[in-house]
Structure formats: C-alpha cells, structure tokens
Amino acid sequence: MNFRLLIFHLIGKEIELYKFQVSILLCHKSSNNRTIIIFLICTILISICNAQSERKEVFNEILQSYSEVSLPIQDFLSLNTENTIDAKLLNRLLFDLQDGKAKHYVKDTLYRITSYGRISEEPFNYTDSKKEGDEWIDFEVSFPINIHALGKIEFIDDHVGLITRVVGFMTDYIDIFLFEKSTGTLKSMVAAFEAKHEYHGHPEEGYEAVYNTSTITEDRRINWHQERYGVTSDRIFDVSPDGYFRVIFQKQEGEFEY
C-alpha cells in the first residue's frame, strides 16, 4: 500500500481519516515504529482539517456583518458604522486560525506584512479628572474598543476585501483585509486609514494627526497616501492574479525625522 498517496488523498476528509487511523492500529502488520508514525501523521492531519473547518465557519460568521459598498470610495470615514464585530472572534480569524501573516507584493517579491496586530479584547481602564468647584476630582473611566464592519468589496474570483475600523483609546484606524472566500484564508491587507485622537479616550473630539488616508477607484485600485515622520509616501495597489494586494506604483518624498 502506498501510504503517502493514501494520506494525501485523505486530507480534508475527516471521517475517512478516523477510519484509516483505526484500520492502521488494528490491521497493519509492519513494525510498531511505522504504525506510530502513521498514527501521528493521521492525528496531525485531523487537527489541520478541524482548524480549516473552524476557520471557514468563523469567516462566514464574520462575513455576514459586512454589506457590499459602492465604488468609488473617497472617504472611508463616511462609511456606515452600525455593524460591529466581537474582538475575540476577529482576533481568532486573523491570527489563531491562519497559517501565517498577511502578505503583499512589491514588484515581483511577496513580503510578509508586520504592521497589524491583535486587537484589545478588553476595555481600556484609566483615571480621568474633572473640576468641581475649586477642587479636581479623579474618577475611573472604562473605554470600550469598538470594531466596525464598514463594508466589503468583491475583488478577483473568490476574494473579498473586508473594510474594518477599530476605534481605540489613542488611535482610529481602518484596514482592508483580503480573504479567500472558499477557505477563509487571510491573504493580504492594506492599512487604509490611521489617525491619532486629539484627546485620548475622546474620539469625538477629532484628530491630533492623520497619518494614512486612502481612496478606492471604480476599477478597485487603492490609492494610499501617508504622511509620517517628515516623509510623504504614495502607493497604488491592485490585486495580483494569485490573490494578494500588489504595489503597482510608489513614490516617496522628504527626509525621515524622529
């Protein structure tokens, strides 16, 4: 029996894997070492199948919160913020159930993206103060981290971009996460908007600084602009045939200041 071919054939078929695992333990007449190896391989494959199944389920659950948006998009802040997402569920999809970080192309090279991380799953607790008469009184405040499903964009076949806004204690940012719909695999992302609040914990007071802004054209190209540390950067992204955001134009001006 060609065990390697059989194992690959069983990937994605959890029930058959269980049957195969049992048959190996009961019927195989080779050495104990080989039986143990096959048993471990089957166990690993079952775990992979379970993870892939959960990833697809979590992705489909989150996807229901996103409505189709009309293109072009000139102002991401104008998009509807009524639909919210649970931070734990989103973190699980973006990190725990993925095989690795999102990636994007610069020219012909695929780079791993490191500019995003887990979202806080608990409110940010801090001490504020207010004046009552002639005295300043301290009081405790709990600031909730709000995650908004702003909308979705269908890109190439089987790929969808989920526009997600996170309003935190200090910052407000909007990311476009590009997923393979059939598997729930996170392929790529663009940090479309990022700003720092004028007053920490009070996003309604406006921004002290805006770092990233973006627009999306009718043909689904993302025009990305950043002003940070004295450097102005512009990029244009499209989606590559294999389902990653791809930089097709970039320009940078200024000198880094810190």
N, C-alpha and C positions, 0 to 999 in steps of 0.2 A: 504494500500500500504506500502511495506517495503522500506522506503526512503533510509536507509543505503545501502541496496543491489543495489538499483537503482543508487545511486550516484557513488558507486564503478564501476558499470557496465559502467557508462558514462565517466570515466576517459580516456583521450586520444581521445575522440570523441567530438571535439569542437562544431560541428554543432548540435549534439543531445543535448549537454548541453544548448545551447542557446534556443532550443525548449522547453527543460524541464523548464528552468528558466521562460520563458513566460507562460507556462501552469500553473506553480505554482502561479504566480501572478494573473491569470485570473480565475482559476478554483478551487483552493484549498479552502475548507470551514472551515478549522481549525482556531485556534487563530492567530491573527496578529503576535504575537511573533514567532510562529513556522514558519510562512511564511517568516519572515525576516531572521531567522536563515538559512533556506534552501536557500534563495536568496543569502546570504553571502557566504555560502558553495559553491554554484554554481559559484559565481564570483571568488572565490579563485581557484577553480579547472580550470576555464577557463584561469586564469593567469598562472597556472602551465603548462597547455597544451601549451600556447603560448611560454613560456620560453623554454620548452623542444623542441618545433619545431624550435625555433631560434638557440638553441644550436646545434642541428643536422645540420642545414643549415650552420652555421659558421664553424663547424668542417669539413664538407665536402669541403667547400671553401678552408680552410687552408690545408687540406689533399692533395689537387691537387698540391701543391707546393713541395711535398716530393716524391722522387723517391726511389725505392727499392735499398737497399745497399747489397753488397755481404759480406758474413761472411767467415772467422773471421775478426774482426776489431782489428788491432794492434795499430793504431794511428788515433785518431779522428780528429786531425788537418789536416790529409791528405784528408779528405772527401771534396767533391765539395761544394763550397760556392757561386755558381752562383745564386741560387734561394733565394730570400729574402721575408720577411713577414712584414706586417704592424704591428707596436707595438700595436696600439689601438685594432686591430682585435684580436691579440693574447691575450692581456690582458682581453678582453671581454670573450674569450673562457675559459681561465684559471681561471678567478675569478668571473666575473659578472654573468655568466650563469651556474656556478656549485653550487651544494648543500653544498659543504664544501671543505676543503683542501684534497690534495692527502694523501694517507696512505701507509705504508708498514709493513710487518710482521718482527718481531724479535722473533724467536722461534714461539710460538703459539699466541703471542699478536700482535694486529693490532694497530700501532701507527700513529698519525697524523704527517705529515711532515711539519716543520716550516722553513726549510732552503731555501725557494724560495719566491720571492715576485714580485710585479708588475714591469714591465719594463718601463723605462722612455720613454715617448711618444714625448718628445721634445728634440731638440739638446742641448748639454751641452755648454753653452757660457762661455768663460773665457778670461782673458787677458794674452798674452804672450809678449815676448820682443826679439828683435834682435839688433845686434850691427851694426851700420852704421858709418863708420869712427871711431871717438873717442867717439861717443855717443851711448847709448842704447835707442832704440825706442820701446815704447809699442804699441801693436796693438790687436784688438779684433779677437777672433777665435771662430767659431761655430763648435763643434764636433758632427757629427751625430751618433746616436746609431744604429748600424747595426744588424739586426736579420737574420740569415741564416738558411734555411731549408736544413740540411745536408743529410737527408735520413730517410727512415722508415724501421722498422723491424716487420714482422708478428710474433707474439708470439702465445699463445694458441688461440683457436677458438674465433673469434670476438674481438680480442685485438691486437692493433698495437702500437709500440713504435715510437714516433717522435723525432728524434735527432735534437736538436735545439741549435744553437750557438748564443750567444749575445756578441758582441764586444763593450764594454763600454769605458768610458773615462779612468777609472782606472784599470778595470779588463776585463778578457776574460773568459767566462765560457760556458760549453756545458752541457745541460740537456737532459735526455731521459724521455719524458712524455708518460706514458702508458694510452691509451684511450680504452674504449669500443666502437667499431666501430658503432654498431647499434644505439647508443644513443648519442655519442659524450661526454660521461661522463669521466672526468679525474679520473682515479683510483689510479695511483701511479707515482712516479718519482725517478730518481737517478741523483745526481749531478756528472756527469761522469768526468768533467774536470773543473779546476778553476786555474787561474794564475793572477798575478799582473804585469801590464806593467812596463817595465824598466823606461820609461818616460811617465807620464800621458798625454793622448791625442795623443800618438805616438805608436800605437800597432805594427807598422812595425819595431820598434827598439828592439823587443824581450821582454823577461820577466825578471823581478827582482826576482820573486819567483814563483814556481809552487806548488800548494797545492794538487790538486786532479788529478789523472790520472786513466784511465780505459782501459780495453780491453774486447772484446766480442768473445766468442768461437763459433764454428760452431753449438753447441747444445744450443746456445742462453743464456749462462750463462755470467753474467757480473762480471769480476774481477776488483774490485775497490781498489785503493790504495790512502792513504792520508798521507802527512807529514806536521804537523802544530803544532806550539807551543811546540816543543820538543817531540811530540807524533807521532808514526808511527802506522797507522791503516790499516788493510786489511779486506776486506769483499768479499764474493761471493754471488751474487744474482741470483735466478731464479724467475719464475713466478708461483704463487700459483694457484690451480685449480679455485679459485674464482676471479682471475684476478688482483692480487697485486704483486709487487716485494717483494721477501721474502729473508731474510738473512739466508743462509744455512751454512755459516761458517764465523767466525770473529776472529781476533787476534789483540792485541794491545800491543805495547811496548813503553817504555820511561816514562818520568815524565813531567807533564804539566809545561810549562814555559811561562810566560807572560811578 
